[in-house]
């Protein structure tokens, strides 16, 4: 049987465009955490007050993610992604404007709305344009998210301290610099899609399932891509998914993973400065955590196999929670805890995305599940940095926020035990 493939002349430009877009999906928000102390000092507020700032993009993701599919159906995926990049550029400039503090908050919200479109649609673009290379390109995409999120977190503080015309660049200039790749991504995206010609390219992704649970296998070819795919194959699926218990377990699992990740990314630097680290060293700690997360993402297929598919969804968050406790309680260097936390964080991100793909039997279900899980998940995640900062401000220490984090980890462990049973969306019978 002939499998449709993208013309070879398009493979390179399309991949480059996806990579450049992916670079921008984390850089503009992961730089906020290391700069919170600077922003708070400049605006005359307590750092804990700005914990809500890290929740703004997550709330925007929760609100906008369900709209992405409808926009792409009406205007086309390529066009919607194009305008999301334009909106991202506008939001990045808006956030750094001097004057009213509202610029910081509203610009961040605008950035979050733009990023929500890319979060939902870029995986769909990968399915559409790389049907025979989905595991490879999806792995590259996930790795880029982590890599450049880490780069942004590690470099924003040194960039803010660069002296230009006798004055430090400051936090506004550093946040503006996080959008430096957006024009390149926009140009590459436009060129790649013009070469692609806008021709329709649809495919149905069918994921194999075994008695021990579904799992993708890039070497044995478990993706089936016919030349056409029927639309709306499962009537009312967009509404039905909201009533499925497996879908809610996946949404909760992703929500707890995202909440802990963004809480760590936002508050790790202040935790480390309170422990005696310099601002630059604390920013580098955030970078190290996210860089090791890339290793965790790539290592997931090696540890999530055989009998460990049953238990790894619960083991990873438990280890992550233990590492976070070690970070908060450490009086001196905590690099080993930071690296362990980063590894588990990256592995859990890949596991969350994997559940969205392999716990659905057809593309329509996977698409509905992804939109639902991301909307609910990011709504849960938005509470993390805000609640953590509020508890820090209320208690004056890190003890109360730590108990909050431990509670979140315990919830994720319980959800992991549920998901380890291998049940599918719209299927009630366990697949143990």
KEBAMAR-877553 format. One record per residue (C-alpha): x, y, z; residue number from 1. Coordinates in pm, 1 decimal. Layout:
<atoms>
+----------+----------+----------+-----+
!        u !        v !        w ! num !
+----------+----------+----------+-----+
!        X !        Y !        Z ! NUM !
...
+----------+----------+----------+-----+
</atoms>
This chain:
<atoms>
+----------+----------+----------+-----+
!        u !        v !        w ! num !
+----------+----------+----------+-----+
!      0.0 !      0.0 !      0.0 !   1 !
!    131.6 !    340.8 !    -93.1 !   2 !
!    169.1 !    580.7 !    200.8 !   3 !
!    130.4 !    949.9 !    111.0 !   4 !
!    436.5 !   1154.1 !    184.8 !   5 !
!    525.9 !   1516.2 !    171.6 !   6 !
!    742.1 !   1601.6 !   -130.4 !   7 !
!   1106.6 !   1590.8 !    -28.9 !   8 !
!   1156.8 !   1954.0 !   -126.1 !   9 !
!    906.4 !   2051.9 !    146.1 !  10 !
!   1041.3 !   1838.0 !    428.2 !  11 !
!   1325.5 !   2073.4 !    525.8 !  12 !
!   1137.8 !   2408.3 !    516.8 !  13 !
!    839.4 !   2266.0 !    704.4 !  14 !
!   1057.8 !   2112.9 !    974.5 !  15 !
!   1258.7 !   2434.9 !   1010.9 !  16 !
!    937.7 !   2636.1 !   1041.7 !  17 !
!    796.6 !   2405.8 !   1310.3 !  18 !
!   1124.4 !   2420.3 !   1504.4 !  19 !
!   1135.9 !   2800.6 !   1493.0 !  20 !
!    773.4 !   2827.8 !   1602.8 !  21 !
!    840.8 !   2580.9 !   1887.4 !  22 !
!   1132.3 !   2794.3 !   2010.3 !  23 !
!    888.0 !   3078.0 !   2076.1 !  24 !
!    625.7 !   2872.0 !   2260.4 !  25 !
!    816.2 !   2881.1 !   2591.2 !  26 !
!   1085.3 !   3151.1 !   2572.3 !  27 !
!    847.1 !   3440.3 !   2632.6 !  28 !
!    709.0 !   3297.5 !   2959.4 !  29 !
!    988.6 !   3097.7 !   3125.9 !  30 !
!   1194.6 !   3415.9 !   3158.5 !  31 !
!    945.1 !   3567.1 !   3402.5 !  32 !
!   1041.7 !   3365.4 !   3711.4 !  33 !
!   1408.8 !   3468.3 !   3739.5 !  34 !
!   1310.2 !   3834.9 !   3692.5 !  35 !
!   1033.5 !   3849.8 !   3953.7 !  36 !
!   1258.5 !   4006.5 !   4218.3 !  37 !
!   1372.4 !   4278.4 !   3974.5 !  38 !
!   1017.9 !   4349.8 !   3857.3 !  39 !
!    889.2 !   4367.0 !   4214.3 !  40 !
!   1167.5 !   4605.9 !   4321.1 !  41 !
!   1106.7 !   4828.9 !   4019.1 !  42 !
!    731.5 !   4845.7 !   4076.6 !  43 !
!    749.6 !   4870.5 !   4453.8 !  44 !
!    553.5 !   4556.6 !   4534.6 !  45 !
!    631.9 !   4233.2 !   4717.7 !  46 !
!    763.7 !   3953.1 !   4500.3 !  47 !
!    484.1 !   3724.3 !   4623.4 !  48 !
!    233.0 !   3967.7 !   4473.2 !  49 !
!    368.2 !   3889.8 !   4129.1 !  50 !
!    302.4 !   3517.3 !   4171.2 !  51 !
!    -25.0 !   3584.6 !   3992.9 !  52 !
!    168.3 !   3709.7 !   3690.3 !  53 !
!    295.4 !   3358.5 !   3619.8 !  54 !
!    -65.0 !   3232.9 !   3629.1 !  55 !
!   -187.4 !   3478.6 !   3365.6 !  56 !
!    -56.1 !   3283.8 !   3061.4 !  57 !
!   -197.6 !   2961.1 !   3204.0 !  58 !
!   -541.4 !   3116.1 !   3248.2 !  59 !
!   -520.9 !   3242.7 !   2891.7 !  60 !
!   -429.1 !   2892.8 !   2773.7 !  61 !
!   -727.6 !   2747.5 !   2959.8 !  62 !
!   -962.3 !   3003.7 !   2804.0 !  63 !
!   -828.7 !   3002.4 !   2446.7 !  64 !
!   -728.0 !   2637.0 !   2396.9 !  65 !
!  -1086.7 !   2517.3 !   2332.5 !  66 !
!  -1122.1 !   2783.1 !   2060.4 !  67 !
!   -816.2 !   2678.3 !   1861.0 !  68 !
!   -980.8 !   2383.9 !   1685.9 !  69 !
!  -1280.4 !   2590.7 !   1573.2 !  70 !
!  -1058.6 !   2871.4 !   1444.7 !  71 !
!   -847.0 !   2626.7 !   1246.7 !  72 !
!  -1156.5 !   2468.2 !   1092.2 !  73 !
!  -1289.0 !   2807.7 !    984.7 !  74 !
!   -971.8 !   2981.9 !    868.4 !  75 !
!   -719.2 !   2698.8 !    823.0 !  76 !
!   -441.0 !   2585.6 !   1053.7 !  77 !
!   -163.6 !   2765.1 !    866.3 !  78 !
!   -338.2 !   3100.3 !    867.9 !  79 !
!   -434.4 !   3077.9 !   1235.8 !  80 !
!    -78.2 !   2989.7 !   1338.6 !  81 !
!     48.7 !   3284.2 !   1131.0 !  82 !
!   -174.4 !   3530.1 !   1313.8 !  83 !
!    -86.2 !   3374.5 !   1648.5 !  84 !
!    280.2 !   3455.6 !   1579.9 !  85 !
!    185.7 !   3814.5 !   1497.2 !  86 !
!    -13.1 !   3834.2 !   1820.3 !  87 !
!    281.6 !   3689.0 !   2011.8 !  88 !
!    508.4 !   3963.7 !   1877.2 !  89 !
!    254.7 !   4232.5 !   1970.1 !  90 !
!    213.7 !   4092.1 !   2321.6 !  91 !
!    589.3 !   4071.1 !   2377.1 !  92 !
!    634.3 !   4438.1 !   2286.6 !  93 !
!    326.4 !   4543.6 !   2485.4 !  94 !
!    451.1 !   4367.1 !   2799.5 !  95 !
!    778.1 !   4561.8 !   2794.8 !  96 !
!    630.8 !   4908.0 !   2741.5 !  97 !
!    716.7 !   5161.3 !   3015.1 !  98 !
!    444.2 !   5338.2 !   3205.3 !  99 !
!    145.0 !   5173.2 !   3365.4 ! 100 !
!    189.7 !   4832.5 !   3536.5 ! 101 !
!   -114.2 !   4726.7 !   3332.0 ! 102 !
!    115.5 !   4686.5 !   3030.2 ! 103 !
!    296.6 !   4404.3 !   3208.0 ! 104 !
!    -23.5 !   4218.3 !   3296.9 ! 105 !
!   -221.1 !   4276.0 !   2977.0 ! 106 !
!     78.4 !   4206.1 !   2754.4 ! 107 !
!    138.3 !   3880.3 !   2940.8 ! 108 !
!   -227.6 !   3783.1 !   2891.8 ! 109 !
!   -200.9 !   3859.8 !   2519.4 ! 110 !
!    112.5 !   3645.3 !   2499.8 ! 111 !
!    -71.4 !   3360.7 !   2674.0 ! 112 !
!   -360.5 !   3374.9 !   2427.4 ! 113 !
!   -121.5 !   3364.1 !   2131.7 ! 114 !
!     74.3 !   3073.1 !   2278.3 ! 115 !
!   -245.2 !   2874.9 !   2341.2 ! 116 !
!   -305.0 !   2854.9 !   1966.0 ! 117 !
!     41.8 !   2716.5 !   1900.3 ! 118 !
!     19.6 !   2470.0 !   2189.3 ! 119 !
!   -292.2 !   2311.0 !   2040.5 ! 120 !
!   -227.8 !   2341.5 !   1666.7 ! 121 !
!    142.7 !   2264.9 !   1620.7 ! 122 !
!     94.4 !   1897.4 !   1718.3 ! 123 !
!   -188.7 !   1889.3 !   1461.5 ! 124 !
!     46.9 !   2038.4 !   1202.0 ! 125 !
!    298.2 !   1763.7 !   1277.8 ! 126 !
!     29.0 !   1499.9 !   1225.8 ! 127 !
!    -72.9 !   1666.6 !    900.0 ! 128 !
!    265.9 !   1733.0 !    742.4 ! 129 !
!    479.5 !   1449.6 !    883.1 ! 130 !
!    244.0 !   1149.4 !    891.2 ! 131 !
!    525.9 !    896.1 !    857.3 ! 132 !
!    760.2 !   1077.1 !   1098.0 ! 133 !
!    527.9 !   1165.5 !   1387.5 ! 134 !
!    737.8 !   1016.7 !   1673.4 ! 135 !
!   1059.0 !   1175.7 !   1542.5 ! 136 !
!    917.2 !   1522.8 !   1483.5 ! 137 !
!    706.4 !   1520.9 !   1801.3 ! 138 !
!   1015.9 !   1428.3 !   2003.2 ! 139 !
!   1211.5 !   1709.1 !   1839.2 ! 140 !
!    928.0 !   1951.2 !   1907.4 ! 141 !
!    908.3 !   1856.8 !   2277.0 ! 142 !
!   1286.3 !   1881.3 !   2311.5 ! 143 !
!   1290.6 !   2230.3 !   2161.4 ! 144 !
!   1018.9 !   2346.5 !   2402.2 ! 145 !
!   1232.5 !   2240.1 !   2695.8 ! 146 !
!   1564.7 !   2356.2 !   2555.1 ! 147 !
!   1468.9 !   2712.2 !   2473.5 ! 148 !
!   1252.3 !   2748.1 !   2780.3 ! 149 !
!   1567.0 !   2667.4 !   2975.3 ! 150 !
!   1781.6 !   2903.7 !   2768.3 ! 151 !
!   1539.6 !   3188.3 !   2833.0 ! 152 !
!   1530.2 !   3120.1 !   3208.0 ! 153 !
!   1909.0 !   3108.9 !   3228.9 ! 154 !
!   1987.5 !   3417.3 !   3022.2 ! 155 !
!   1725.5 !   3676.3 !   3117.1 ! 156 !
!   1905.3 !   3791.2 !   3433.5 ! 157 !
!   2248.5 !   3838.2 !   3264.8 ! 158 !
!   2074.7 !   4012.8 !   2973.5 ! 159 !
!   1894.3 !   4245.2 !   3214.5 ! 160 !
!   2232.0 !   4344.6 !   3360.5 ! 161 !
!   2391.7 !   4432.8 !   3026.1 ! 162 !
!   2499.5 !   4796.3 !   3026.1 ! 163 !
!   2387.1 !   4991.2 !   2719.8 ! 164 !
!   2448.8 !   5367.0 !   2693.3 ! 165 !
!   2560.6 !   5370.3 !   3056.2 ! 166 !
!   2248.6 !   5204.2 !   3201.5 ! 167 !
!   2153.1 !   4840.4 !   3262.4 ! 168 !
!   1911.9 !   4701.5 !   3006.8 ! 169 !
!   1671.3 !   4611.0 !   3287.8 ! 170 !
!   1389.8 !   4359.7 !   3310.6 ! 171 !
!   1185.5 !   4524.8 !   3034.3 ! 172 !
!   1466.6 !   4486.8 !   2784.5 ! 173 !
!   1533.1 !   4129.2 !   2897.5 ! 174 !
!   1167.9 !   4030.7 !   2849.9 ! 175 !
!   1164.4 !   4200.2 !   2509.8 ! 176 !
!   1470.6 !   3996.8 !   2412.5 ! 177 !
!   1278.1 !   3672.8 !   2472.6 ! 178 !
!   1087.9 !   3747.2 !   2152.2 ! 179 !
!   1394.0 !   3794.5 !   1933.4 ! 180 !
!   1325.1 !   3476.1 !   1732.8 ! 181 !
!    958.8 !   3557.7 !   1656.1 ! 182 !
!   1030.9 !   3744.8 !   1326.0 ! 183 !
!   1244.7 !   3452.5 !   1202.4 ! 184 !
!    970.8 !   3204.5 !   1291.1 ! 185 !
!    706.2 !   3412.5 !   1114.6 ! 186 !
!    909.4 !   3440.4 !    794.3 ! 187 !
!    998.0 !   3069.3 !    794.9 ! 188 !
!    634.3 !   2972.9 !    856.5 ! 189 !
!    507.1 !   3191.3 !    572.3 ! 190 !
!    769.2 !   3061.8 !    329.3 ! 191 !
!    715.9 !   2695.6 !    420.2 ! 192 !
!    339.8 !   2719.1 !    382.4 ! 193 !
!    366.4 !   2908.8 !     55.0 ! 194 !
!    588.7 !   2630.0 !    -82.3 ! 195 !
!    344.3 !   2377.5 !     55.8 ! 196 !
!     79.6 !   2543.7 !   -158.3 ! 197 !
!   -202.4 !   2518.8 !     93.0 ! 198 !
!   -316.2 !   2186.5 !    -51.2 ! 199 !
!   -526.9 !   1974.9 !    181.1 ! 200 !
!   -345.3 !   1697.4 !    355.6 ! 201 !
!   -546.0 !   1490.1 !    598.7 ! 202 !
!   -471.7 !   1168.9 !    772.8 ! 203 !
!   -611.9 !    942.7 !   1033.9 ! 204 !
!   -380.1 !    830.8 !   1308.0 ! 205 !
!   -454.7 !    486.8 !   1441.2 ! 206 !
!   -265.0 !    380.7 !   1751.6 ! 207 !
!   -205.3 !     17.4 !   1825.7 ! 208 !
!   -314.3 !   -129.9 !   2156.7 ! 209 !
!   -193.9 !   -434.8 !   2337.7 ! 210 !
!   -306.5 !   -617.8 !   2646.0 ! 211 !
!    -68.5 !   -410.7 !   2856.1 ! 212 !
!   -195.5 !    -82.9 !   2720.0 ! 213 !
!   -155.2 !    125.1 !   2405.4 ! 214 !
!    184.0 !    260.7 !   2316.2 ! 215 !
!    339.8 !    408.0 !   2002.6 ! 216 !
!    628.9 !    223.6 !   1840.9 ! 217 !
!    831.2 !    429.6 !   1596.1 ! 218 !
!   1027.3 !    129.1 !   1471.8 ! 219 !
!    744.9 !   -112.4 !   1397.0 ! 220 !
!    516.1 !    137.5 !   1229.5 ! 221 !
!    201.7 !    166.7 !   1439.1 ! 222 !
!     75.4 !    475.0 !   1254.2 ! 223 !
!   -173.3 !    412.5 !    975.9 ! 224 !
!   -217.6 !    703.2 !    739.3 ! 225 !
!   -477.7 !    662.5 !    465.6 ! 226 !
!   -499.4 !    925.1 !    198.0 ! 227 !
!   -825.7 !   1064.0 !    330.4 ! 228 !
!  -1000.5 !   1076.9 !    662.7 ! 229 !
!  -1370.7 !   1108.9 !    724.5 ! 230 !
!  -1462.6 !   1417.7 !    924.0 ! 231 !
!  -1680.1 !   1402.3 !   1234.1 ! 232 !
!  -1639.2 !   1029.0 !   1240.8 ! 233 !
!  -1766.3 !   1009.9 !   1599.2 ! 234 !
!  -2083.9 !   1220.2 !   1639.4 ! 235 !
!  -2082.7 !   1463.1 !   1931.0 ! 236 !
!  -1733.0 !   1360.2 !   2038.1 ! 237 !
!  -1642.1 !   1713.3 !   2146.3 ! 238 !
!  -1919.6 !   1705.0 !   2407.2 ! 239 !
!  -1891.9 !   1337.1 !   2500.7 ! 240 !
!  -1526.6 !   1363.3 !   2600.4 ! 241 !
!  -1619.4 !   1597.2 !   2886.0 ! 242 !
!  -1814.8 !   1315.4 !   3049.9 ! 243 !
!  -1548.8 !   1046.8 !   3021.0 ! 244 !
!  -1367.3 !    952.0 !   3345.8 ! 245 !
!  -1045.5 !    853.3 !   3167.7 ! 246 !
!  -1036.5 !   1191.2 !   2993.3 ! 247 !
!  -1077.4 !   1364.6 !   3328.8 ! 248 !
!   -796.7 !   1156.9 !   3476.9 ! 249 !
!   -568.3 !   1261.7 !   3190.8 ! 250 !
!   -673.5 !   1626.7 !   3227.6 ! 251 !
!   -606.3 !   1614.7 !   3601.9 ! 252 !
!   -272.3 !   1441.7 !   3554.5 ! 253 !
!   -164.6 !   1704.7 !   3302.3 ! 254 !
!   -296.8 !   1981.6 !   3526.3 ! 255 !
!    -93.5 !   1867.3 !   3825.2 ! 256 !
!    216.7 !   1820.6 !   3609.6 ! 257 !
!    178.8 !   2169.0 !   3461.5 ! 258 !
!     98.4 !   2325.9 !   3798.7 ! 259 !
!    411.5 !   2187.3 !   3959.5 ! 260 !
!    627.7 !   2274.8 !   3657.8 ! 261 !
!    518.1 !   2638.9 !   3641.4 ! 262 !
!    529.2 !   2673.5 !   4018.7 ! 263 !
!    887.2 !   2546.7 !   4012.6 ! 264 !
!    982.3 !   2764.1 !   3714.7 ! 265 !
!    837.1 !   3072.0 !   3886.9 ! 266 !
!    951.6 !   3019.7 !   4246.4 ! 267 !
!   1271.6 !   2815.7 !   4221.0 ! 268 !
!   1482.3 !   3131.2 !   4178.3 ! 269 !
!   1335.1 !   3309.2 !   4486.8 ! 270 !
!   1370.6 !   2987.5 !   4689.7 ! 271 !
!   1737.7 !   2961.1 !   4595.6 ! 272 !
!   1810.9 !   3329.9 !   4661.5 ! 273 !
!   1659.2 !   3290.4 !   5007.9 ! 274 !
!   1900.1 !   2998.8 !   5054.9 ! 275 !
!   2194.1 !   3228.2 !   4976.2 ! 276 !
!   2239.1 !   3200.6 !   4599.0 ! 277 !
!   2298.7 !   3506.8 !   4383.1 ! 278 !
!   2038.0 !   3617.1 !   4129.6 ! 279 !
!   2248.1 !   3483.3 !   3841.8 ! 280 !
!   2313.2 !   3150.5 !   4015.3 ! 281 !
!   1941.6 !   3113.3 !   4093.0 ! 282 !
!   1853.5 !   3181.1 !   3729.0 ! 283 !
!   2105.7 !   2918.3 !   3622.5 ! 284 !
!   1941.6 !   2671.6 !   3862.6 ! 285 !
!   1613.3 !   2724.4 !   3676.4 ! 286 !
!   1795.6 !   2667.3 !   3349.1 ! 287 !
!   1961.0 !   2347.8 !   3475.6 ! 288 !
!   1624.4 !   2215.4 !   3591.5 ! 289 !
!   1472.9 !   2267.3 !   3247.9 ! 290 !
!   1774.1 !   2137.9 !   3055.2 ! 291 !
!   1766.4 !   1811.4 !   3249.7 ! 292 !
!   1394.4 !   1800.3 !   3176.0 ! 293 !
!   1488.7 !   1743.7 !   2811.7 ! 294 !
!   1679.5 !   1432.0 !   2916.3 ! 295 !
!   1373.5 !   1316.5 !   3109.0 ! 296 !
!   1151.4 !   1365.8 !   2804.4 ! 297 !
!   1385.2 !   1164.9 !   2582.8 ! 298 !
!   1432.3 !    894.3 !   2846.4 ! 299 !
!   1060.8 !    826.2 !   2894.4 ! 300 !
!   1041.9 !    548.1 !   2629.3 ! 301 !
!   1323.5 !    367.7 !   2812.2 ! 302 !
!   1156.6 !    373.7 !   3154.5 ! 303 !
!    789.9 !    354.1 !   3049.1 ! 304 !
!    789.5 !     -0.5 !   2916.5 ! 305 !
!    690.6 !   -352.3 !   3015.3 ! 306 !
!    553.1 !   -383.8 !   3365.8 ! 307 !
!    664.5 !    -28.2 !   3446.9 ! 308 !
!    382.7 !    108.2 !   3230.2 ! 309 !
!    155.7 !     11.0 !   3518.0 ! 310 !
!    350.3 !    192.3 !   3791.5 ! 311 !
!    562.2 !    466.2 !   3632.3 ! 312 !
!    273.8 !    721.0 !   3616.7 ! 313 !
!    266.7 !    710.3 !   3998.0 ! 314 !
!    639.6 !    665.3 !   4064.1 ! 315 !
!    754.5 !    970.9 !   3869.9 ! 316 !
!    539.8 !   1229.6 !   4053.3 ! 317 !
!    634.4 !   1072.0 !   4388.2 ! 318 !
!   1005.7 !   1111.0 !   4311.1 ! 319 !
!    943.6 !   1461.5 !   4180.5 ! 320 !
!    770.0 !   1555.3 !   4505.9 ! 321 !
!   1058.9 !   1420.5 !   4712.4 ! 322 !
!   1305.2 !   1624.2 !   4503.2 ! 323 !
!   1100.6 !   1943.3 !   4548.2 ! 324 !
!   1094.8 !   1891.9 !   4924.9 ! 325 !
!   1473.5 !   1858.0 !   4912.1 ! 326 !
!   1505.0 !   2184.7 !   4717.4 ! 327 !
!   1292.6 !   2383.0 !   4963.0 ! 328 !
!   1456.5 !   2240.9 !   5274.3 ! 329 !
!   1817.3 !   2268.2 !   5150.9 ! 330 !
!   2019.9 !   2533.7 !   5333.7 ! 331 !
!   2309.2 !   2518.0 !   5087.5 ! 332 !
!   2368.1 !   2372.6 !   4741.7 ! 333 !
!   2074.5 !   2172.2 !   4608.4 ! 334 !
!   2189.2 !   2093.8 !   4255.3 ! 335 !
!   2127.5 !   1719.7 !   4290.2 ! 336 !
!   1766.1 !   1782.7 !   4395.1 ! 337 !
!   1722.3 !   2036.7 !   4114.5 ! 338 !
!   1850.1 !   1791.8 !   3852.0 ! 339 !
!   1627.7 !   1510.8 !   3982.4 ! 340 !
!   1328.6 !   1743.2 !   3983.0 ! 341 !
!   1401.7 !   1850.4 !   3626.8 ! 342 !
!   1435.3 !   1491.8 !   3503.6 ! 343 !
!   1099.2 !   1390.3 !   3651.4 ! 344 !
!    934.4 !   1708.6 !   3523.4 ! 345 !
!   1044.8 !   1641.0 !   3165.3 ! 346 !
!    941.8 !   1276.5 !   3178.8 ! 347 !
!    599.3 !   1369.2 !   3316.4 ! 348 !
!    545.5 !   1628.2 !   3041.8 ! 349 !
!    610.9 !   1364.2 !   2775.7 ! 350 !
!    388.2 !   1118.0 !   2961.6 ! 351 !
!    100.6 !   1370.3 !   2969.6 ! 352 !
!    128.0 !   1427.9 !   2593.7 ! 353 !
!    161.7 !   1054.7 !   2535.2 ! 354 !
!   -161.9 !    982.5 !   2723.0 ! 355 !
!   -348.6 !   1226.8 !   2497.1 ! 356 !
!   -229.2 !   1040.0 !   2189.7 ! 357 !
!   -246.0 !    675.3 !   2292.7 ! 358 !
!   -555.8 !    666.0 !   2509.9 ! 359 !
!   -773.5 !    755.2 !   2208.4 ! 360 !
!   -847.4 !    509.5 !   1928.5 ! 361 !
!   -890.4 !    759.9 !   1644.5 ! 362 !
!   -776.7 !   1106.7 !   1548.3 ! 363 !
!  -1111.3 !   1271.2 !   1623.1 ! 364 !
!  -1107.2 !   1141.4 !   1980.6 ! 365 !
!   -742.3 !   1242.2 !   2024.7 ! 366 !
!   -815.8 !   1595.4 !   1903.6 ! 367 !
!  -1114.5 !   1635.4 !   2136.8 ! 368 !
!   -919.3 !   1486.8 !   2427.2 ! 369 !
!   -625.0 !   1720.4 !   2364.7 ! 370 !
!   -843.2 !   2032.6 !   2364.7 ! 371 !
!  -1031.7 !   1923.7 !   2676.5 ! 372 !
!   -721.0 !   1811.7 !   2867.6 ! 373 !
!   -524.1 !   2127.3 !   2786.6 ! 374 !
!   -811.1 !   2356.6 !   2881.6 ! 375 !
!   -875.1 !   2185.1 !   3214.7 ! 376 !
!   -506.7 !   2117.2 !   3276.5 ! 377 !
!   -393.4 !   2475.6 !   3232.2 ! 378 !
!   -683.3 !   2603.0 !   3441.5 ! 379 !
!   -557.0 !   2379.8 !   3723.9 ! 380 !
!   -197.4 !   2481.5 !   3654.1 ! 381 !
!   -281.5 !   2851.2 !   3680.6 ! 382 !
!   -361.3 !   2808.3 !   4048.8 ! 383 !
!    -11.6 !   2683.6 !   4129.3 ! 384 !
!    217.3 !   2989.3 !   4111.6 ! 385 !
!    -57.7 !   3213.1 !   4251.2 ! 386 !
!   -141.0 !   2989.3 !   4549.1 ! 387 !
!    225.9 !   2920.5 !   4619.3 ! 388 !
!    304.0 !   3293.6 !   4625.6 ! 389 !
!     -3.0 !   3373.4 !   4835.3 ! 390 !
!     91.1 !   3110.9 !   5094.7 ! 391 !
!    447.2 !   3244.6 !   5098.5 ! 392 !
!    319.8 !   3598.8 !   5160.3 ! 393 !
!     70.9 !   3483.6 !   5423.6 ! 394 !
!    310.9 !   3263.6 !   5620.3 ! 395 !
!    636.4 !   3449.9 !   5562.7 ! 396 !
!    821.5 !   3127.2 !   5492.1 ! 397 !
!    833.6 !   2829.8 !   5258.7 ! 398 !
!    669.1 !   2574.2 !   5490.1 ! 399 !
!    305.1 !   2639.4 !   5395.9 ! 400 !
!    378.5 !   2657.2 !   5020.8 ! 401 !
!    569.1 !   2330.2 !   5053.8 ! 402 !
!    267.3 !   2152.8 !   5203.9 ! 403 !
!     59.0 !   2283.3 !   4914.0 ! 404 !
!    308.2 !   2133.2 !   4667.0 ! 405 !
!    310.9 !   1800.8 !   4852.1 ! 406 !
!    -68.6 !   1787.1 !   4833.3 ! 407 !
!    -60.0 !   1846.5 !   4457.5 ! 408 !
!    196.6 !   1569.3 !   4413.2 ! 409 !
!    -17.8 !   1324.1 !   4612.7 ! 410 !
!   -314.7 !   1397.3 !   4386.2 ! 411 !
!   -100.1 !   1329.4 !   4080.8 ! 412 !
!     22.2 !   1002.1 !   4231.3 ! 413 !
!   -339.5 !    886.9 !   4274.0 ! 414 !
!   -426.1 !    988.6 !   3917.7 ! 415 !
!   -114.3 !    807.3 !   3797.2 ! 416 !
!   -232.9 !    487.6 !   3965.0 ! 417 !
!   -562.7 !    523.3 !   3778.7 ! 418 !
!   -400.3 !    586.7 !   3442.0 ! 419 !
!   -157.2 !    301.0 !   3493.1 ! 420 !
!   -449.4 !     61.9 !   3447.0 ! 421 !
!   -436.6 !    125.7 !   3071.2 ! 422 !
!   -799.6 !    220.9 !   3011.7 ! 423 !
!   -898.9 !    402.8 !   2692.6 ! 424 !
!  -1122.5 !    705.7 !   2649.2 ! 425 !
!  -1484.2 !    592.3 !   2590.9 ! 426 !
!  -1400.9 !    247.9 !   2726.9 ! 427 !
!  -1504.8 !    135.0 !   3071.9 ! 428 !
!  -1331.7 !   -202.2 !   3085.2 ! 429 !
!   -979.9 !   -199.5 !   3240.1 ! 430 !
!   -702.3 !   -319.5 !   3010.1 ! 431 !
!   -470.8 !   -462.3 !   3276.7 ! 432 !
+----------+----------+----------+-----+
</atoms>
